[in-house]
Amino acid sequence: MADTFDIELTADSFGGDCVGRLPDGRAVFVPFGITGERVRIELTTEKRNFARGRITAILDPSPLRIKPRCRHFADCGGCH
């Protein structure tokens, strides 16, 4: 089972990912997040100085979050 963490997304990064911090201080890059959200993530890649993760649950959504217009939004990668 992959490591899971509850984190706050604090900034946007180049490429559209959001950035949060793991308990050990490393930055974690998370796609499909919005700055200010509190999310549960599962780590997908771990490096010495940073990690990448995917959202498994949105604990405290941003008021800016909207439902995607396309039902394939998170799967196909064609929409931005």
Buried (B, 14 or more C-beta within 10 A) or exposed (E): EEEEBEBBBEEEEEEEBBBBBBEEEBBBBBBBBBBBBBBBBBBBEBEEEEBBBBBEEBEEEBEEEEEEEEEEBEEEEEEE
